[in-house]
Amino acid sequence: MNAIPDRMRVIEISEPGGPEVLTPAERAVPQPGPGQILIRIAAAGVNRPDALQRAGNYAPPPGASDLPGLEAAGTVAAIGPGVSQWSVGDAVCALLPGGGYADYALTAAEHALPVPKGLSMAQAACLPETCFTVWSNVVMRAGLTAGQRFLVHGGSSGIGTTAIQLARLLGARVFATAGSAEKCAACTELGAERAINYREEDFVEILRAEGGADVILDMVGGDYFPRNIKALATDGRLQQIAFLQGARITANFAEVMMRRLTISGSTLRPQSDLAKARIAEALRADVWPWIEAGRFAPVMDSEFALEDAAKAHARMESSAHIGKIVLRV
């Protein structure tokens, strides 16, 4: 086994701002506490919450690293007291409380999953944040089942490409919105029965013609909220996971009440360690077998070196990407 060094490379947020504030630096390698593992990172996923944190709009929860990075894949470098399910050298991918833009990061042992057979470290690094988010919202909270109609906005994003595949595997009828013909084509290739170019078509009309969506997964917010309400079927469920167009909305709740609609929302990072451990258990039981059988795979857009984290963020914020962006560590 490689010895653990005292110091490691990291990417710090020098001050709130654009991608250029992501700065290479050195820090001490952290030590795992009770119930924790230290991961020697091979690849780290890049996600929208990283950009929100960089801009000063998403503070880490108490006790979490101030470094960006909410998911990574690598090998277990050290284990803390009370950890029995992992051994040094195990290949894992994990949800992190922060700190993924570095050579090493800590996480709760129960928030790690084995790297699925047949996947590279870069592919495995794409899994935790999106799989935890999609499965917990679409299945555990909204209860999507076979035969139901499912709409995901931002279908070509990391969340979207994951949601399309998982909903299809559940047996749902999948609809997705995206902003270009190329992105719509990517959505249908992944299993969406209909990809809606939101610049040219009205998703409300299309879903209502199909009987309405039983479940909608939305990260747009703003003026999409009242349109989502109209697009839902009776007894439909709206799961809100972000609000790229704004958190404040005006809504007519008479429609919500008359058609028995359910509106829910969640963010992953502030949830308790136990809640995240339960999601990890569900993924290991229900999703990991699909991955290892070759029925679901992360869609990768591009890879950047760790020191090029600013370029990775610029790529993400251009919205030109399809799928996930990864840092090679």
C-alpha positions in Angstrom: 0.0 0.0 0.0 1.1 3.5 -0.7 2.0 5.5 2.4 -0.3 8.4 3.1 1.6 11.7 2.7 1.3 14.6 5.2 0.2 17.1 2.6 -2.1 17.0 -0.4 -3.2 19.1 -3.4 -6.5 20.8 -3.1 -8.6 23.3 -5.0 -9.8 26.2 -2.7 -12.4 28.9 -3.2 -10.2 32.0 -2.7 -13.3 34.3 -2.5 -16.9 34.2 -3.8 -17.0 34.6 -7.5 -16.7 33.0 -11.0 -14.7 30.0 -12.0 -11.4 31.9 -11.7 -11.6 31.9 -7.9 -10.9 28.2 -7.8 -7.3 28.1 -6.7 -4.8 25.2 -6.4 -3.3 25.0 -2.9 -1.8 22.6 -0.4 -3.3 21.4 2.9 -2.7 18.7 5.5 -4.3 15.3 4.7 -7.3 14.9 7.1 -7.5 11.9 9.5 -10.6 9.7 9.7 -12.6 9.9 12.8 -15.1 7.4 14.2 -17.2 5.9 11.5 -15.3 7.6 8.7 -13.0 6.5 5.8 -10.3 8.5 4.1 -10.4 8.1 0.3 -7.4 8.5 -1.9 -9.3 10.2 -4.8 -8.8 9.1 -8.4 -11.7 11.2 -9.8 -14.2 13.7 -8.5 -17.6 14.7 -10.0 -18.4 18.3 -10.8 -21.9 19.4 -9.9 -24.1 22.5 -9.8 -23.9 22.8 -6.0 -20.1 23.2 -6.3 -20.7 26.3 -8.5 -23.3 27.6 -6.1 -20.8 27.2 -3.2 -18.1 28.9 -5.3 -20.4 31.8 -5.9 -21.0 32.2 -2.2 -24.6 30.9 -2.4 -24.4 27.5 -0.8 -22.5 27.3 2.5 -21.2 23.9 3.6 -23.0 22.3 6.6 -21.4 22.6 10.0 -18.3 20.3 10.3 -18.0 19.7 6.5 -14.9 20.7 4.5 -15.0 24.1 3.0 -13.5 22.7 -0.2 -15.9 22.0 -3.1 -16.7 18.5 -4.3 -19.6 16.3 -3.2 -18.7 13.0 -4.9 -15.6 11.0 -5.7 -14.2 7.6 -6.5 -10.9 6.1 -5.4 -9.5 3.7 -2.9 -9.8 3.5 0.8 -6.6 4.9 2.3 -7.4 4.7 6.0 -10.4 3.8 8.2 -11.5 5.3 11.4 -12.6 3.6 14.6 -15.7 1.5 14.3 -15.5 0.9 10.6 -15.9 -2.7 9.7 -17.4 -2.8 6.2 -14.4 -1.4 4.4 -10.7 -2.3 4.2 -7.7 -0.3 3.1 -7.4 -0.7 -0.6 -11.1 -1.2 -1.4 -12.3 0.6 -4.5 -15.2 2.9 -3.6 -17.3 5.7 -4.9 -18.9 8.0 -2.3 -21.1 10.9 -1.5 -19.0 13.5 0.3 -20.0 16.3 2.7 -17.5 18.4 0.8 -13.8 18.2 0.0 -13.8 16.2 -3.2 -11.5 18.6 -5.1 -8.4 17.2 -3.5 -6.1 14.2 -3.4 -7.8 12.8 -0.2 -11.2 13.3 1.3 -13.2 12.1 4.3 -16.7 10.7 4.3 -19.0 8.5 6.5 -18.2 4.9 5.8 -21.9 4.3 5.2 -22.0 6.8 2.4 -19.6 4.9 0.3 -20.5 2.2 -2.3 -18.3 -0.3 -4.1 -17.1 0.8 -7.6 -19.5 -1.3 -9.8 -17.8 -4.0 -11.9 -16.9 -2.8 -15.3 -16.8 0.9 -14.5 -13.7 3.1 -14.5 -12.9 5.4 -11.6 -14.0 8.4 -13.7 -17.4 6.7 -14.4 -17.8 5.7 -10.8 -17.2 9.3 -9.7 -20.3 10.3 -11.7 -22.6 8.1 -9.7 -23.1 9.2 -6.1 -24.5 12.7 -6.3 -26.9 12.0 -9.1 -28.0 8.5 -8.1 -28.6 9.6 -4.4 -30.6 12.6 -5.6 -32.7 10.9 -8.3 -33.4 7.7 -6.3 -34.3 9.5 -3.1 -36.6 12.0 -4.8 -38.2 10.1 -7.7 -38.6 6.7 -6.0 -38.3 7.1 -2.2 -40.2 10.3 -2.0 -42.4 10.5 -5.1 -43.0 6.8 -5.4 -42.7 6.5 -9.2 -43.8 3.0 -10.4 -44.1 1.1 -13.7 -46.6 2.5 -16.2 -46.6 6.0 -14.7 -45.7 9.1 -16.7 -42.5 10.8 -15.6 -41.2 14.2 -16.7 -37.7 15.4 -15.9 -36.5 19.0 -16.8 -32.9 19.4 -17.9 -32.9 15.9 -19.4 -29.3 16.2 -20.7 -27.8 17.2 -17.4 -26.1 14.8 -15.0 -29.3 14.5 -13.0 -31.4 14.3 -16.1 -29.5 11.6 -17.9 -29.6 9.6 -14.6 -33.3 10.1 -14.1 -34.2 9.1 -17.6 -32.4 5.8 -17.4 -33.6 4.9 -13.9 -37.2 5.8 -14.6 -37.1 3.7 -17.8 -35.7 0.8 -15.8 -38.6 1.2 -13.4 -41.0 0.8 -16.3 -42.2 4.4 -16.3 -43.1 6.3 -19.5 -40.3 9.0 -19.6 -40.6 12.5 -20.9 -37.7 15.1 -20.8 -37.1 18.7 -21.6 -33.9 20.0 -23.1 -32.7 23.1 -25.0 -31.4 21.9 -28.3 -32.0 19.2 -30.9 -28.7 17.5 -30.0 -29.7 17.4 -26.3 -33.2 16.1 -27.1 -31.6 13.4 -29.2 -29.4 12.4 -26.3 -32.5 12.1 -24.1 -34.3 9.8 -26.5 -31.2 7.6 -27.0 -31.2 7.1 -23.2 -34.8 6.0 -23.1 -37.1 9.0 -23.1 -40.2 8.3 -25.2 -40.5 12.1 -26.0 -37.9 14.8 -25.6 -39.3 18.3 -25.7 -37.2 21.2 -26.9 -38.4 23.8 -24.5 -37.3 26.6 -26.9 -39.8 25.4 -29.5 -42.5 23.4 -27.7 -44.7 23.7 -24.6 -44.2 20.8 -22.2 -47.5 21.6 -20.5 -49.5 21.0 -23.7 -47.6 17.8 -24.5 -47.9 16.3 -21.1 -51.6 17.2 -20.8 -52.3 15.5 -24.1 -50.8 12.3 -22.6 -53.0 12.6 -19.4 -50.5 14.6 -17.3 -47.3 13.6 -15.5 -47.6 11.5 -12.4 -44.2 12.6 -11.3 -42.1 15.7 -12.3 -38.5 16.2 -11.2 -37.6 19.9 -11.5 -34.5 21.9 -11.0 -35.6 25.1 -12.7 -38.1 26.7 -10.4 -39.3 30.2 -11.1 -42.0 30.4 -13.7 -41.8 26.6 -14.3 -43.6 26.1 -11.0 -47.2 27.1 -12.2 -46.5 25.3 -15.5 -45.5 22.1 -13.7 -48.7 22.3 -11.7 -50.7 22.5 -15.0 -48.6 19.6 -16.4 -49.3 17.2 -13.5 -52.0 14.5 -13.6 -54.6 14.3 -10.9 -52.8 13.0 -7.8 -49.5 14.0 -9.4 -46.3 14.7 -7.5 -43.8 17.5 -8.1 -40.3 17.0 -6.7 -38.3 20.3 -6.6 -34.5 19.8 -6.2 -33.2 23.2 -7.2 -34.4 26.6 -8.5 -32.1 27.8 -11.2 -34.7 30.5 -12.2 -35.5 31.6 -8.7 -36.9 30.3 -5.4 -39.8 32.6 -5.0 -43.0 31.8 -6.9 -46.7 32.8 -7.1 -49.1 29.9 -7.3 -52.9 29.2 -7.3 -53.4 26.5 -4.6 -57.0 25.9 -5.6 -55.7 23.7 -8.5 -53.4 21.9 -6.1 -56.3 21.1 -3.8 -58.9 20.3 -6.4 -56.5 17.8 -8.2 -54.9 16.5 -4.9 -51.4 17.4 -6.1 -48.3 16.8 -3.9 -45.5 19.3 -3.9 -42.3 18.3 -2.2 -38.6 19.2 -2.3 -35.3 18.2 -0.9 -31.6 19.0 -1.0 -29.2 16.2 -0.3 -26.3 17.8 1.4 -27.9 19.0 4.7 -29.7 15.6 5.3 -28.5 13.5 8.3 -25.9 10.9 8.0 -28.5 8.3 8.7 -30.8 9.5 5.9 -27.9 9.3 3.4 -26.9 5.9 4.7 -30.5 4.7 4.0 -30.3 6.0 0.4 -27.0 4.3 0.0 -28.5 1.0 1.1 -31.3 1.4 -1.4 -28.9 2.1 -4.2 -26.8 -0.9 -3.4 -29.8 -3.2 -3.4 -31.8 -1.7 -6.4 -29.5 0.3 -8.7 -26.0 -1.3 -8.4 -27.3 -4.6 -9.9 -28.6 -2.6 -13.0 -25.2 -1.0 -13.4 -23.3 -4.2 -13.1 -25.6 -5.9 -15.6 -24.9 -3.1 -18.1 -28.4 -1.7 -18.0 -27.5 1.7 -16.6 -24.3 3.8 -17.0 -23.4 7.4 -16.3 -23.2 9.7 -19.3 -19.9 11.5 -19.3 -19.4 14.8 -21.0 -15.7 15.6 -20.3 -12.7 15.2 -18.0 -10.4 17.9 -16.7 -7.3 17.7 -14.6 -7.7 18.7 -10.9 -5.7 21.9 -11.5 -8.1 22.8 -14.3 -11.2 22.9 -12.0 -11.9 26.5 -13.2 -12.2 25.2 -16.8 -14.5 22.4 -15.6 -16.8 25.0 -13.9 -16.8 27.2 -17.0 -17.8 24.2 -19.1 -20.7 23.4 -16.7 -21.9 26.9 -16.5 -21.9 27.2 -20.3 -24.7 24.6 -20.3 -23.2 23.1 -23.4 -22.5 19.8 -21.7 -24.4 16.6 -22.0 -24.0 14.4 -18.9 -21.3 14.6 -16.2 -18.1 16.6 -15.9 -15.2 14.9 -14.0 -11.9 16.0 -12.5 -9.0 13.6 -12.8 -7.2 13.5 -9.5 
